[in-house]
């Protein structure tokens, strides 16, 4: 049931993005970037910027709602059995100088936690039941402080901007490459010259998708790199709010659990987005290795 719920909300978000961007680009006439003379680069860039940023920002503004629906996050308060978690989040939020985030708990055996929300003052910190069951109070405090630091640092907005820029450039260069290749393969018949400067539109559509996939993979490396930098900064923030020892304790607990897992299970280990044990995937990892994070905090 949870799987189908997640699929539904995933499709809902993407359909909303598709409809919104399609309406905007049609109203502005930006879909006509292909002309008989070739590419209108100004229209193409505007088209790609709208597509690139619209999807990223719609996802950002829906992130808190989607997290609640997809992960089954239940909001808790001081009167619940999770009052100690609420107290932690609110205490660190006060230290960070931000409005108290909503606090949620969701059912999952994985020791996991995340922060989301469109702004610093409209955010959510959620922790899994698995995290609360496997970590002691000091370790939980380190993880919670890390998530509050993400909010205080504005990481959700920062990563949305980076993702938007990458999306725009992926689309822009994919369409230019697809146009050049399709034009080279199609020849220059009179009929084709009157429709897209000798470009075969079917070839363009297929190669455009292929180039978007290829450039998208390269773009994800850029996004992952910036994400890893933000993790180091959030660790430093967590150490500032909760104390260095608590932050290190939380990371060490995750490291011990991670090292005991078989490769197959570790690959899917979602705690703080830890990457696979495979070195081939390190460039796509959104989080640095736990050993590097502990070392950056002065741990061994």
C-alpha positions in Angstrom: 0.0 0.0 0.0 2.8 2.4 0.9 4.6 1.6 -2.4 1.5 2.5 -4.4 1.0 5.6 -2.4 4.6 6.8 -3.2 4.1 6.0 -6.9 0.9 8.0 -6.9 2.4 11.1 -5.3 5.5 10.8 -7.5 3.3 10.8 -10.6 1.2 13.6 -9.2 4.2 15.8 -8.8 5.6 15.2 -12.2 2.2 15.7 -13.9 1.8 19.0 -12.1 5.3 20.1 -13.2 4.5 19.1 -16.8 1.2 20.9 -16.9 2.6 24.1 -15.3 5.7 24.4 -17.5 3.8 23.5 -20.7 1.2 26.2 -20.0 3.9 28.8 -19.3 6.1 28.0 -22.3 3.1 28.0 -24.6 1.8 31.3 -23.3 5.3 32.9 -23.9 5.7 31.2 -27.3 9.0 29.7 -26.2 8.4 26.2 -27.7 9.1 27.7 -31.1 12.9 27.7 -30.6 13.3 25.6 -33.7 13.0 27.8 -36.9 13.6 27.2 -40.6 16.8 29.0 -40.1 17.9 26.8 -37.2 17.8 27.3 -33.4 16.7 30.6 -31.8 19.1 30.4 -28.9 17.4 33.1 -26.9 14.1 31.3 -27.0 15.8 28.0 -26.3 17.7 29.3 -23.3 14.4 30.8 -21.8 12.6 27.5 -22.5 15.4 25.5 -20.8 15.6 27.9 -17.8 11.8 27.6 -17.2 11.8 23.9 -17.5 14.9 23.5 -15.4 13.9 25.7 -12.5 10.1 25.1 -12.6 10.5 21.4 -11.8 13.0 22.0 -9.1 11.0 24.7 -7.3 7.7 23.0 -7.6 9.3 20.0 -6.0 10.7 22.2 -3.3 7.4 23.9 -2.4 5.7 20.5 -2.3 8.5 18.8 -0.5 7.0 18.9 3.0 3.6 17.8 1.9 5.1 15.0 -0.3 7.3 13.8 2.6 4.3 13.5 4.9 2.3 11.6 2.2 5.0 9.4 0.8 6.8 8.5 4.0 3.8 8.4 6.2 5.2 11.0 8.5 3.0 11.7 11.6 3.4 15.1 13.2 4.1 14.9 16.9 4.2 17.5 19.7 5.2 17.9 23.3 2.2 16.0 24.5 3.1 12.8 22.5 5.3 9.9 23.5 8.0 11.6 21.3 8.1 14.7 23.3 11.9 14.3 23.8 12.4 14.5 20.1 10.3 17.6 19.8 12.3 19.2 22.7 15.6 18.4 20.9 14.5 19.9 17.6 13.0 23.1 19.2 16.1 23.6 21.4 18.5 23.4 18.4 16.2 25.6 16.3 16.3 28.2 19.0 20.1 28.1 19.0 20.2 28.3 15.2 17.8 31.3 15.3 15.1 29.8 13.1 11.4 29.2 13.7 10.5 25.8 15.3 10.2 23.2 12.5 7.4 20.7 12.5 8.6 17.5 14.0 7.5 14.1 12.6 8.1 10.4 13.1 7.5 7.7 10.6 7.6 3.9 10.6 10.8 2.4 9.1 13.4 -0.1 10.4 16.2 2.0 8.8 17.8 4.5 11.2 17.0 7.5 9.1 16.3 11.2 9.5 15.7 14.1 7.1 14.8 17.8 6.9 12.7 19.4 4.2 10.6 22.4 3.5 10.5 25.4 1.2 12.0 27.9 3.7 13.9 28.1 7.0 10.7 29.1 8.7 8.4 26.5 7.1 10.3 23.3 7.6 10.0 19.7 8.8 12.4 17.5 10.7 11.4 13.8 10.5 13.0 10.8 12.2 12.4 7.1 11.7 11.3 4.7 14.4 14.4 2.7 13.5 16.7 5.6 14.4 15.0 6.1 17.8 15.2 2.4 18.5 18.8 1.8 17.6 20.5 5.0 18.9 20.9 6.4 22.4 19.9 9.9 23.4 23.3 11.5 22.6 23.5 9.9 19.2 20.0 11.0 18.3 20.8 14.5 19.4 23.8 14.6 17.0 21.6 13.4 14.1 18.8 15.9 14.9 21.2 18.8 15.3 22.6 17.9 11.8 19.2 18.1 10.3 18.4 21.4 12.0 21.7 22.7 10.6 20.5 21.8 7.1 17.5 24.1 7.7 19.5 26.9 9.2 22.0 26.8 6.3 19.2 27.0 3.8 20.4 23.8 2.1 17.1 22.9 0.6 16.9 26.2 -1.4 20.6 26.1 -2.2 20.4 22.6 -3.7 17.2 23.5 -5.5 19.0 26.4 -7.2 21.9 24.2 -8.1 19.6 21.5 -9.5 17.7 24.1 -11.5 20.9 25.4 -13.1 22.0 21.9 -13.9 18.6 21.0 -15.3 18.6 24.0 -17.6 22.1 23.4 -19.0 21.3 19.7 -19.5 18.3 20.6 -21.6 20.1 23.4 -23.5 23.1 21.4 -24.5 21.1 18.2 -25.2 18.9 20.1 -27.7 21.8 21.8 -29.4 23.7 18.4 -29.7 20.5 16.7 -30.9 19.9 19.4 -33.5 23.4 19.2 -34.8 23.4 15.4 -35.1 19.9 15.1 -36.6 20.8 17.8 -39.2 24.0 16.0 -40.1 22.2 12.7 -40.5 19.2 13.9 -42.4 20.8 15.7 -45.3 19.4 18.8 -46.9 16.4 18.0 -49.0 14.2 20.9 -50.1 11.3 19.6 -48.0 13.4 19.4 -44.9 15.0 22.7 -45.6 11.5 24.3 -45.2 11.0 22.6 -41.8 13.8 23.0 -39.4 16.8 23.8 -41.6 17.3 20.3 -43.0 16.6 18.6 -39.6 14.8 15.3 -39.3 12.4 15.9 -36.4 12.0 12.2 -35.5 15.8 11.9 -35.2 15.9 15.1 -33.2 13.3 13.8 -30.7 15.1 10.5 -30.2 18.6 12.0 -29.9 17.3 14.8 -27.7 16.1 12.1 -25.2 19.4 10.2 -25.4 21.5 13.4 -24.9 19.3 14.4 -22.0 20.0 11.1 -20.3 23.7 11.3 -20.9 24.1 14.9 -19.9 21.8 14.3 -17.0 24.1 11.6 -15.6 27.0 14.1 -15.9 24.9 16.8 -14.3 24.1 14.5 -11.3 27.8 14.3 -10.6 27.9 18.1 -10.2 24.8 18.1 -8.0 26.2 15.3 -5.8 29.5 17.2 -5.4 27.8 20.2 -4.0 25.5 18.0 -1.8 28.6 16.5 -0.2 30.0 19.9 0.6 26.7 20.9 2.3 26.9 17.7 4.4 30.2 18.7 5.8 28.8 22.1 6.6 25.7 20.5 8.3 28.0 18.3 10.3 29.9 21.3 11.5 26.5 23.0 12.4 25.4 19.9 14.2 28.6 19.9 16.2 28.1 23.6 17.0 24.5 23.1 18.2 24.7 19.7 20.0 28.4 19.5 20.8 31.2 17.8 18.7 31.1 14.6 20.7 27.4 14.0 20.1 27.8 14.7 16.4 30.7 12.3 16.2 28.8 9.7 18.3 25.9 9.7 15.9 28.2 9.3 12.9 30.2 6.5 14.5 27.0 4.6 15.3 25.9 4.9 11.7 29.4 3.8 10.6 29.3 0.7 12.8 25.9 -0.3 11.5 26.9 0.4 7.9 30.1 -1.7 8.1 28.2 -4.7 9.5 25.8 -4.8 6.6 26.3 -7.0 3.5 27.0 -5.0 0.3 23.5 -5.6 -1.1 21.8 -4.2 2.1 24.3 -1.4 2.4 23.6 -0.2 -1.1 20.0 0.5 -0.1 20.9 1.9 3.3 19.0 5.2 3.4 20.3 6.6 6.7 21.4 10.2 5.9 21.7 9.1 2.2 24.8 7.0 2.8 26.2 5.7 -0.5 26.9 2.2 -1.7 30.1 0.5 -0.7 31.0 0.4 -4.4 33.8 2.8 -5.3 32.2 3.1 -8.7 29.4 5.1 -7.2 31.4 7.5 -5.1 31.0 10.4 -7.6 27.2 10.0 -7.5 27.0 9.9 -3.7 25.1 12.8 -2.1 26.9 12.2 1.2 30.7 11.8 1.9 32.0 8.6 3.4 31.3 8.5 7.1 35.0 8.1 7.9 35.7 11.4 6.1 32.9 13.2 8.0 34.1 12.0 11.3 37.7 13.0 10.5 36.5 16.5 9.4 35.1 16.9 12.9 38.3 16.0 14.5 37.4 12.4 15.2 39.5 9.3 14.5 
